[in-house]
């Protein structure tokens, strides 16, 4: 990698918004900044370089980053050498790049998700030219060998593929992350082994749709085969993955989950809606019945599998009957947890142009009912664990109570307990003594 040490004596801050892939990208940004000589800081007032790594999935996230950029205008005027940049999904949208160029002139670097590997070159150009440098071009390359600055703790992100080919009618991701590209299995295995040597115990395999891993590879390796390969990496005790698309989760993958002892028996399978009419309008390519068949097969092979999902409320045209179908599916599946969202209109997606948008008051009333139902189911399922012993990977002190340690079990359930900080990074047997909707409490055996 060129451009080494051009940022010597500079302090840099990376602000991350959005999904796990953004978190992983930020680790690479911080790795490249460090490689170029910068020191990292979390204090805005000390930073010479501030990079916002952004999300475009919902409108609120987009508004938030634009507000943050605006708030830095005065600071940029007071400190002319300061470099403010924006990257990620929001920055990749042409209308946002144009808006920044016209109204946020103090922002000197705008680059897209496919330009991550060009960051050193782009930041050097921005520093030397004094102008706003923009690169939001879509690329098919899969960057390898970038330096990574991973955080503390026993877990690590491991991207296995990039982009999305699904084009759900509400989603901007394929437009900002490009088409699907898979990393070579050898590169993934090499990174997993390097992560293990760093002392990490758990890896999370990342992709917009990990189930379709293998596209574009010279050798035929699907995601199930990749799990079998990673299951043999010494030092890695837990393997998770997200996100899965229901249309692409085949029996072979569920079997790999069941038979690989290091792959967690936890499946995040976004359903979005329980109504076939809404699923069709969303362009999801599966029916309610097909989705439930896959859930049933997972439970057949893994009776204790922990299930989570994504559910959207207020999609254009959603009727009360459609919404009731979603509630009935939740009652039938009984997810351990769910990420619940209100539909957000995104420019460039088909659904944004439809006239049958749902009134806000109706959407919010439905959303409250959805959340209330899921919270009740989560509480019931967590209470059923009372008295049982779970193996918890200790991650560190609790954010809400530093006197407590916290970690997650194989099912990705959050567990708080009292203990010694020297336990961080170890697997600890915890007997559950108290349950809430979002977490568990226990005592060390």
N, C-alpha and C positions, 0 to 999 in steps of 0.2 A: 504494500500500500504506500503510495507516494504522499507528499505534503507533510512529512513528519516534522514535528516540533514547530510548526508555523504559529501555534497558539501558546507558545511558552510564556509564562507569567500571566496568562489570561485565566479568569474564573468563569466557569460555565454552569448553567442550570438547565436541566431538561424537565419540562412539565408534561406529565402523561395523562391523557384522558382516554376513556374508552376501554376496549376489550383486552384480552390477554395477548393478542397479537401485537397490539400497540405497546404493551408492557415489554414484550420481547424486542420489538423494534427499538424502543428506548434504551434497552440494555446495549444494543449495538451502537446507537448514537453516542452513548456515554463512553463506550469502548473506543470509538473513533476519536472523540474529543480528547480522551486521556492519551491516546496514541500520538495525537498531534501536539501534546505538551500542555494542554489545559488541566487545571485542577477543578474538581467538581464541588459545587456548593448548593445548598438548598435555600440560601438567602438571596432574595431578589435584589436587595440593596447592594450586595457585594458582586453581583454577576456582571461580567463584561459581555457575555453571550447568553441569550435566553432562547431556547427552542421549545415551541409548543407542539407536541405530538398529539394530533386531534382525532376526534370521532365525528362521523357524519350520519350515524344511524338515526338519531333523533334531532329535531330542531333545537331543543333546549341546549344540547351540547354545543351546537354550532353558535348559538347566540352567546353562550358563556365565553367561548374562546375569543369571539369578536369583541366582547366587553373587556376581556383581559388585555387584548392588544391595544384597545383604545386607552385603557388606564395607564399604559406605559409611554404614551406620547410625550408627556412632559419630561419624564425621566430621560427619554432618548434625546430630547432637545438639550437637556442639561449635560448630557454625556455623549457627545457626537460620535465617539469611537465605539459606542455600544452597538452590538449586532443582535437584532431581534429577528427570529425566523419562525416559520410555521410549516409543519409537515403533517403527514398522516392523511386520513380520509377526507377531512374538511378541505384541506389545502389542495387536494387532487381535483376538486370540482372546478371546471373552467370559470363558472360565474363567480365563485369565491376568489379565485386567483385574480380575476379582473377587478373585483371589488377592492381587494387589498391594494392592488397597484394604484387605484384611483384615490381611495379614501384613507388608506393607512400607509402613507408614504414613509413613515419611520420604520416600517417592516422591510427589511432588506433581503430576506431570503424566503422563497416559497418553493417547496419541492414535494413531489408526490410519493406515494407508497412504492412505486417502481423505481424511484431515483435514490433509494437509501444508500446504495453502494457508491454513488457519486457525491455523497455529502462532503468529503474532504475537498474535492475539486470545486464544488459549488460554494463552499464557505470561503475558500481562498479567492474565488472570483468576486464574491460580494464584498470582501474586505478591500480588495485592490481597486475595484471599479467605483465604489461609492454609490452604485445604483442598485435597484431592486432586481435580484436575479430570480428568475422563475423557471422551473423545470418540472412540469407535470405530465411528461410524456409517458405513455404506456409502453412497457417493455416485456419481452418474453423470457429474458435471462433469469436464472436462479442464482443469486449472489452467494458465494461461499468464501470462507476464510476471513470474514470480517471480525475484528476484535470485539469481545463481549465483556461488559462490566456487569457481572451478576451481583445481585444483592446478597445480604447475609441470610442465613437460614438454611434449612435442609432441603429446600425444594428448588426446582429449576424449570423454566420454560424451554421447550424444544420444538421449534416449527418443523413440520414435515412437508408442508406444501403451502402454496400461496394462491390467492385468487378464487374466483367462483364462477361457475358456468350456469347456475340455476335460474337467474333472472326472475326471482319472485317479484310479483307486480308492485310490491310496496318497498322493495329494498334497493338501496343505492350501492351496495357493496361491489357487485360485479363491475360497475362503472368506475369505481375508484381504486379497486384492488386488482383489476385486470382479470384475465382468464386463468383457469387453473393450470398451475405448474407444480410438478412434484420434485422434491429433492432426491438425489440418488441415495439408495439405501446405505451405500458405503459411507457417505458423508454423514448421514443421520447416526449410524452406528459409531463412527469415530467421535462425533460430538457427545453421544451418550456416554462413551467410555471416558472422555475428558471430564464430563460432569461428575461421574463417579469418583474420579481421581481427586476432584475438588472437595470430596466429602459429602456431596449431596446424596440424599436417600430416595428422593422422589422426583420423577419427571412428569411433566404434563405435555403431551404431544398436541401440537396446535395446527389448526388449519380451518379455513372457512367451512370446509366440508371434508373432514379427514376420511370419510368412507369412500371417497372417490380417489384416494391416493393411488398413484401408479400411472396417471395420465402423462404421456410424453416420455416415459422412461424407455430406454433401449431394451431393458430386460423386463419380462413380465413379473412384477412384484405388486401384489395388492396390499391393502392395509392389514388384513389378517396375517399375511406372511410377514409383514414388518413387525407386528406384535410378537410373533414367534421368535424372530431374530433378536429383538430387544429384550425379550424375556431371559435371554442367556447372558446379558451383560452383568458381570460381577460388580457388586457394590450398590447397584440400583435395587431397592427393595419394593418400590411401588411404581406402577406405570398407570397414568390416567390419560384420557384424551378428550378433546372437544374441538369443534362442534360436529355432531353427527347429523346428517340429513336422513329422515326416515325412508325416503325412496331408495337410498343407496346402502342401507344397512342389511347385509345379506346374512343368511344362516351361518356361513363360514366365519364371519366376524364374531357373531355371538358365541360360536363354539370356541374361537380363539380366546375370548374373554373368559370363558368357563374353564378352559384347560390350562391356560398360562397362570402359574401360581403367583407371579408378580404383577399381573394385570388386575387392577382393583375391580371388584364386583360392583361397580357403580356406573350407571349409564345415564348420560344427559342426552335426551332425545326430544328436540323441540317439536311440539305438535302444532302450535300457533292457534288452532281452532278445532273444535269438535264437530263442526258442521261441514258436510261434504260440499255444500254450495259455496261456502266461504273458502274452503281449501282449493276448490277449482278456480275461483276468482283470484286467489292468491298465487296461482300457478305453482302449486306445491307438488303435483304429480303423485299423490297417494290419496287414498280414501281413509275414512275413519276406521273401517273394518280392516284394511291392510295394516294400518298403524297398530291396531290392537292385536293383530296376529303376531307382530314382531315383539310386542311387549309380552305376550303369552309365551312365546318361545324362549325369551330371555329368562322369564320366571321358571319355565320348565327346567332349564339347564342350571339356573342359579336361583334357587328358591328365596334366598335372602338378598337378592340384588336390590341395591338402592337406586331409586329412579328419580330423576329431576327433568324439568322441561322448561320451554319458553312458551308463553301464551300471550296473544295480543287481543286487546279489546278495542272495539270501535272501528274495525276495518270497514271501508265504504260498502254500504249495502247490507251490513250485518243486521239482521232482524232480531227481535226478542227471542223467536224460536231458535235461530242460529246460536244465540248466546246461551240459551238453555241447553242446547246440545253440548256446548263446551263445558258447562257446569256438570252435566251428566257424565261426560267423559272423565272429568277430574274425580268424580265420586267412584267411577268404575275402576280407574287405574290406581287411585290413591297414591299420588306422588309424595315422596318424602319432602320435596321442596320444589318451588317453581319460581322462575323469573317472570314477573308479570309486567306487561307494557301497555301503554295507551298508543294506539296508532298515531304515527307522526307523518304528515305529508312531506315527501321529499322530492325536490325538483329533479326532473329527469326520469321519474318512475311513472309507469302507466296509471297507477292508482291515484296519483296526485291530481290527475286531470278529470277524474270521474266526478259527476255531479251529485251522486248519492252519498255524500259525506254525512256522518252521523253527528247530530247536535251535541255540543260539549256536555250539557247537563245530563244527557242520556248516557254518554260514554263514561262519565265520572261515576254515575250511579251504578252502572254495571261493573265498573272496575272495583268499587268498594265491595260489592257482593262477591266478586271473584276472589279478592284478597282475603276476605273474611272466611270463605270456604276453605281456601288453601291453608290459612293459618290454623284453622281448627283441625284439619287433617294432619298437618305437620305436628301439632301438639299431641294428638292422639298417638301418632306413630312414635314420637319421641318418648312419651310416657310409657309405652310398651317396653322400652329399653331399661326402665328402672330396675335396678338390682343386677343387671347383666354386666359382664366385663367386656370392654372394648379395648383393642390395641390402638393406642394413639401415638402418632408421630408428633413429638413435642416441638413446636415451632418458635416459642419465645414467650415473653411476658404478654399478658392480656392488654389490649389498648385501653380498655375501660377501667381495669384494676391491675396496676403493675405488681400487686402482691400475689396475683394469680398467674399461673402458667396456662398456655393455651395450645391446642393442636387439633388435628383432625384424625378421625378413624378411617378405615378403608372405604367407608361409604361417603366420605367427605363431610361428615357431620362435625360441627364445631364443638369442642369439649374444653371446659375450663376446670382447672384443678390446682390445688396447692402443691408446691414442690420446690426442688432445688434447681436454680438456673443451670447447674452443670448437666441437667438432664436434656437440655436443648439439643435437638438432633438425634435423640434416641427414641426407640419404640417403648412406650410405657403402658403397662396394663392398668386400666382405669375402671373401677366399678361405678356405675352410674347411680347417683343419689337423687338427682333433681332434673326435671325436664321443662324446657320452655319451647315455644314454637320454632325459635331460630338457633337454639344452642342447648347443650347439655352440661351438667355439672357432675363431678365425680370425685372419688378419692383413690389414691394410689394403693394398690394391693401390696 
